[in-house]
Amino acid sequence: MKNTLYPLKFTPILKDKIWGGQKLKSLLHKDSGLPNVGESWEISDVDGDTSIVSNGSLENQSLKHLLSTYKADLIGGKNYKKFGNKFPLLIKFIDAKQDLSIQLHPNDELAAKRHNSFGKTEMWYVMQADEGANLIVDFNQKMTPELYLEHLENKTLPKILNFDEVKTGDTYFIEVGRVHAIGAGVLLAEIQQTSDITYRIYDWDRKDDQGNARELHTELAIDAIGFDMEDNFRVSYETTSNQSNVMVNCPYFTTNYLKVDTELQKNNTYDSFMIYICVEGEAEIKTENHVEVIKKGETLLIPAAISTYQIIAKDATLLEVYV
């Protein structure tokens, strides 16, 4: 089996969103006729949105099919034991032309009970931000369910939210239960558990093309919100070139910052697939029998069975992700 696996690219799954813009097309060169492209799902095993291979001899095969065929060779022994034929991560690029809704995600326990799904722990890496653009994360004061509901009812929720102005490279870790939103003018990479469960609590009183407000999940959300979470969502990390610098290390994924300007020998000792998200420049990934170029705005999956490979670049910045 090992000999047939190689670094895999997938066809992006593009999503038209009420708040989406043009940066996924103009900056990341995603090919789309959609008017407001808000999201590019790079690697997905969400039901109804399964990624399809776009390169090499496995072209047109689905991620689901690969997983059921290659099993541990694709995702690693411990991951296959834990997740079976379900890929554990969802990788996206997101472009917010307008503010996204204020939202949060339930934990594994609530998500399993209510939706037969994983929870949705996630992280953001800002790839580009217009001047003055914000991410909204958590509350700006001590919060109680009563005070929160009062502001929700009075449509004054933004008054109690924390707005952080951001720039390229800023990184945030969004735990389940944490209230958050991507602000207008931000383009980012998102790494998350495989889940599409979102509780929307406020949507700026927006209406869609038909004049309808989007559904809110006030009742579901109240049990899921973390009202007294620590202020630890901003991620600080080293940026030393040609080595993996840990950004986020949590039970669901590890993400490293990797700036490459040489030929780098990599050994996968994690019993996991490796994902590379190119956020700047371009790099060549070379295995024993395959060479693949990854450019800004592209994502590559290296199967767990490939234990050694080279990354060659003059100046590339990659996010390196594994479970």
Secondary structure, 3 states (H helix, E strand, C coil): CHHHCCCECECCEEEEEEEEECHHHHCCCCCCCCCCEEEEEEECEECCEECEECCCCCCCCEHHHHHHHHCHHHHCHHHHHHHCCCCCEEEEEEEECCCCCEEECCCHHHHHHHHCCCCCCEEEEEEEECCCCEEEEEECCCCCHHHHHHHHHCCCHHHHEEEEECCCCCEEEECCCCCEEECCCEEEEEEEECCCCCEEEECCCCCCCCCCCCCCCHHHHHHHCCCCCCCCCEECCCCCCCCCEEEEECCCCEEEEEEECCEEEEECCCCCCEEEEEEECEEEEEECCEEEEEECCCEEEECCCCCEEEEECCCEEEEEEEC
